[in-house]
């Protein structure tokens, strides 16, 4: 995919790739912008630590798939 407003791949990043197994890797959402959303289309785990529920997105690559840009924007806009 060509670099554009909805895709950016940074192979020079020391953390690249932060998730394995993707042919094209969208770094535009370097962190999960849906972290604060309880319901998201990815596959987060929820951990209990010190009596708190913590969302763990480390095993989820949903925002890094190039075709998921529109889905992420739609969720963030509340539509």
C-alpha positions in Angstrom: 0.0 0.0 0.0 1.3 3.4 -0.9 2.0 5.9 2.0 -0.9 8.2 2.4 -3.1 9.8 5.1 -4.3 6.4 6.1 -1.1 4.3 6.0 2.4 4.8 7.2 5.1 2.1 7.7 8.2 3.0 9.7 10.7 0.2 9.3 13.4 2.4 10.9 11.5 2.2 14.3 13.5 0.2 16.9 10.2 -1.6 17.8 9.3 -2.5 14.2 7.4 -4.8 13.9 5.7 -4.7 17.3 3.5 -7.5 16.1 4.6 -10.4 13.9 3.0 -11.9 10.9 1.8 -8.9 8.9 3.0 -8.4 5.3 2.1 -4.7 5.3 2.2 -3.0 8.7 0.4 0.3 9.4 2.3 2.2 12.0 -0.1 5.2 11.8 -1.8 3.9 15.0 1.5 3.2 16.8 -0.5 2.6 20.0 -4.0 1.4 20.1 -6.3 4.4 19.8 -9.2 2.2 21.0 -7.5 1.3 24.3 -10.0 3.2 26.4 -13.0 1.6 24.5 -14.2 -1.5 26.4 -15.8 -2.8 23.2 -13.4 -2.8 20.2 -13.1 -5.0 17.1 -9.7 -6.4 18.1 -8.9 -9.2 20.4 -7.6 -7.7 23.7 -7.2 -9.7 26.9 -8.3 -8.4 30.2 -6.1 -8.9 33.2 -6.7 -8.5 36.9 -3.9 -6.8 38.8 -4.2 -5.2 42.2 -8.0 -5.4 42.1 -8.0 -3.5 38.8 -9.1 -4.7 35.3 -6.4 -3.9 32.7 -6.8 -4.1 29.0 -3.9 -5.8 27.3 -3.7 -5.2 23.6 -0.2 -6.7 23.1 -1.6 -9.7 21.2 -3.9 -7.6 18.9 -2.8 -6.1 15.6 -6.2 -4.8 14.4 -5.2 -1.1 14.0 -2.0 -2.2 12.2 -3.8 -3.9 9.3 -3.8 -1.5 6.4 -7.5 -2.1 5.5 -8.7 -1.3 9.1 -8.1 2.5 9.0 -11.7 3.3 8.2 -13.0 1.0 10.9 -10.8 2.6 13.5 -11.8 6.1 12.5 -15.5 5.1 12.6 -15.1 3.8 16.1 -13.3 6.8 17.3 -15.8 9.2 15.8 -18.7 7.3 17.5 -20.5 6.5 14.3 
